[in-house]
Amino acid sequence: LSEATGGCDGQTHLNRMEAAASSLRTSPWFKAAPRRHLLLASTLPEDRNALGALGELAATSGAVALCADSRSCARGFQRRVVIPPLPLPPLATLAVQLQTARQMCGAAAARRRPTSLFFRGLHAKSHEAQELRARLWTLRQLPGAAVKFTRGGSASLEPDTRRWLVAQGWSGGSAVPFNAYAYARAALRSDFCVVVRGDGQNAGRMLVDAVAAGCVPLVIGDKTVLPFRKRQGGPLPYADFTVGVDELEYMRYPAETVRKALEEAAPRLPQLRAALLAARERLLLGYGDAPLRYNMSLARGADTLLRAVGQLICPRNPASLSSCIGEQAGTGATVFF
């Protein structure tokens, strides 16, 4: 909001950040326990350097930063929580959530959707990510698969990646334009949705879009960072509602490896969908029908996020962020969003 206000009344955004930092420095509450009293939400890539003096104070005082991904976090913060993005607007409506919930319960959970495997995504920029995503092209040969690259990715592919793709029948003109509504419709008609990392290590929107669509995530590679993962102290048991694909085997035999994973997962589809429905409530941050981007109501995923922050502030697995801060500091918290 401060950035959107611009230079109102002769004050710039960075001036206001400096004023906020000055006020905070004089606060006796902040002086008493700075690591317990500041939570900073920085969720967009363009926020990287927009916090000015307030960001510098927060970082050096041990504040927790909420980051859209590990590469888009404000500078200097040692304590970070990577948060999942919001799903695409067509997948975030309450009508879609009710529709998919019915499909994942009872006898309906065993019914197959028209598409067995779905992927729409960009070519990456880094060589490693390009090689990983290039193998997706061979998945087009699997029965019922819908796999396409979209326009707008890296302007140039590494020579060895391009040669490999051309040998598989790919051409540079085969990419399709991205359309959020077409993407949503395709995901809602698919049993499994590919989740593969790009230039960063995070699962990104592919994961939340799959979950919102009731499409079981097929996670390629064990390096992909999944939000709120149980083995990292989080509450989400991904093994119950995702299908994993070994990265080394996938790089050598992509189609065969994915085919085997799907064949083994198919009999468990009702159980995977039931677990996916339960996990969805703890992963998605919001729902909404408004046409404005990000104009949504908070969902239970926001509670999951605050608990993850609480675990950084007091790692003994707090019942809630407020109880953690209250027990540790004896006072309330100052929260900046």
N, C-alpha and C positions, 0 to 999 in steps of 0.2 A: 504494500500500500504506500509505503514511503517513497519507493522508486516511482510508482505511478503518479504520485502527487507532483513530482518534478521540483521546479524551483518556486513553489508557492511562497508568497510573502518574503521573497529574497533569500529563502533558505533552500539549500540543495539537499539531496538525499544524504550525501556524505557528511554535511554539516549536522544533520539530525542524528546520524550514527555516532558522531563525536559527542554530541550533547547527551545521548543515551549512555554512552560509555562513561562520561564524566559523572553523571548522576549515580550510576551503578557503583563507581569506585568509592563514593562517599556513603554508600548504604551500609549501616552496621550489620545488617543481615548478610550482605555479600562478603563483607570483611571477615565475619565469623566463620563462614563455611562456603567459600566460593565454589567448591566442587559439588556441593549439594544443592546449589540455588540457581543454577542456570542451565536451561535446556534450550538449545538453539535448533530450530528447524530450517534447514537449507536444502530444498528439494529439487531445484531446477539447475541445469548446467550453467545458465547465465548468472546464477547466484555465486559463482566461484569467487569473485573478487568484489562483490557488491556490498559487503558488510562493513567495510572500512574499519574504523577504530573499535566499533562494538565487536566485530568479529575477532580482531586481534586480542582484545581483552578476554573474550570468551575462550578463545583457544589457549591462551597462556594460563588461564585460571582453571583449566581442566573441564570445561563444559563438554557436553555431549552434542555432537552434530548429527542430524538426520540427513542422510545423503541419498540421492536418487540412484547412484551407483558409486563404486569405489573411486572412479576417475572424476566424478563430478561433485566432489565434496569441497567445501570451503577449506582454504589453506590452514595448516597449522594444528588442526584438531587431532589429538591422539586418541580420543574416545569417540567412536563412530558407530552408528547403526545404519545399515543399508536397508532402505525401505522399499517395498514393492511399489511400482507405479499403479496408477488407476487403470482399470481396463478401458478398452475402447468404448466410447459412449454408446454405440449400439448394443454392446454386451453388458452394459451396466444398468440397464433399466430393470425395474422391479418385475415387469411383465416377463422379461427373458429369464430372470432368476427363478420365478415361479414355474415357468415352462420347463426349464432344465431340471428343477427339483423333482417334478413329477416323473421325468424320464429316468431319474436315477434311483427311484424308490420301487420296491416291490417287484412284481413281474415285469414291469417296463424296463427294469435295469438290465435285463438279459437281451433285449432287442438290439440288433445291430443297426447302425446308421448307414446311410447310403455310401459314405466315403470311409474307407478303412484307415487311411493315414493322410494328414493334411500338413502342408508347409507353404507359407508365403513369406518371403524375406529377402533382404538385400545381400549382395556380395559384401564381404568385409574388406577392411583396409589392410590389416596386418597379414603377413604371409601365412602364419599358423592358422588364423581364423579363415582365410580364404581356402586353404587346403581342406579344413574341416567341413566347410559349407559346400565346397565343390562336390564332395562325395554324395550330397543329397540328390544330385541329379540322377544318380543311378536308381534311386528309390522309385522313380516313375514306373519302373517295370513291375513293381509289386501290384497284385490285384487290388483294385479299388483305391489306389493312391492318387492324390492330387498334389503334385509338387511343382512349384513354379518360383522363379526368382522375380523380384520386383525391380522396377527402375529406381534410380537414385542412389545406388550404392557406390562403391569405389569406381572412380573413372577409369582405372587401369588395373588389370589383374597381373599377378606375377607370371612371367613366361611359362614356368613349369605348370602352374595351375591352369593357365589358358590351354596349354597343349593337352593336359589331361581331360579337361572338359570337352574340347573339340573332338578328342578320340571317342568320347561317349555320346557324340551326336549333338552337343550343345552348340548354339551360335549366339553371338552377341545380341542379335535382334529378337531373342526368344523371351526377354524380360517383359513383364506386363506392368501396367500402371497400378499403383496401390490405391485401393478404395476401401475405406473403413467398413462400409456396409456390405460390400461383397466379401470382405475378409470375415466379417461376423457371420454372415449366412453360411459360408463354407465351414467355419469352425463348428457351428451348431449342427451341421450335418455329418460330422466326423467322429469316429470312435476314438482315435488317437491323434494327438497334435505334437509335432516335433518341437522340442525345446533344445536349442543349440546356441552356445555362446557365440558372440561376435568379437569385436575388438576388445571388449572388457570381459571380465570373468563372471558377470552377473547374468542371471536368467532373463532379466528384463521383462518387457511386456509380453513376450511369448508365453511365459508361465501364467501370468494372471489372466490373459485372454483365454488360454486353454481352460483354466479353472472356471472362469466365468461362463464359458460355453458348455461346461459339463463334458469336456473332451479330455480324456486321460492323457496327461503329459508323458511323452516319450523323450526322456532326458538323455542326450548323447554326450558321453564323456563324464568322468568323475571330477573334473576341474571346475565345472559350472557351479557357481555360488548360488545357493537357494536361500531365500529369506526365512528367518526364524527356524532354521533346521534343528531338529531334535538333538542331533549329536553335537551341535554347537551350543547346547543349552536352551534351545528354543522349543516351543510346544508342538511343532508340526512333524509327525512321523511320515516323511515323504515316501518311504518304502511301501506304505500301505495304499497310496493312491497314485503313484507314478511307476513307470517302467524304465529301468535303466539299461543303457547300452554301453558295453565296454569300448573305450575309445580306441585302443590299439587294434582290436579285432575289427572295429568299424572302419578304421583307416585302410586296413588290408582288404577286407571283404565287406563293403558297406551294405549292399543289397541283401546278401546272405545273412549277415549278422542281424540286421533289422528284421528280416523275415522270420528268423528263428525267435527273436524277442516277441514279436507280435503273435506268433503261433502259440508260444508258451503262455502269453498273457490273456489270450482270447477266452479260455474257460473261466478265468477269474474276473471277467469284465463286471459282473454284478457286484462283487466285493470291492473292486477298484472304484466303481462309481459311488457306492455307498460311502466309502472312506473319503472320496473326493468331495462329496456333498458336505460331510462333517468338517473337512479341512477348509472348505471354501469360506465358511463363516468366520474362521480365524485368520484368513489370509487377506481377503479383499478389504480395502480401506473404506470403500463407500459405494453407494448406489444412487441413482437419480434418473429422472426423466427429463430434466431441463435441457434445452438445446445448448446452453452455454457450457463451454468446456470447463471441467472441474467444479461445476456448480452441483454438488452432490451432498447427500446426507451421510454422516459417518456410519460405518458398519462396525462389527465386532473386531475387525482387523486392527482398528485404531487401539483397542485395548491390548491386543497382542503386541503392537508396536511399543506402547508405553511400558509394558512389562519387560520387553527387551532392553529398554533404556534403564529401567530399574535394576536389572541384573548387572549393568555396568556400574551403577552407582553403589549398590551393595550386592555382591555376587552370590548371596546365600539363597537365591531363588525367592524373591519377595512375592507376597500375595498381590501387591499392587505397587505402582510407582509412588503413590502418595504415602502408603504405609512405610515404604522403604525410607523415603526422605524424612518422614516424621520421626522414625525411630533413630535414624542416624544423626539428624541435625536438630531435632526437637522443634522445628519450625516448618513453615510452608516453603514452597519453591517459587522462584520467579521463572516464568515460562515465556519465551519469545518465539512467536511463530511468524 
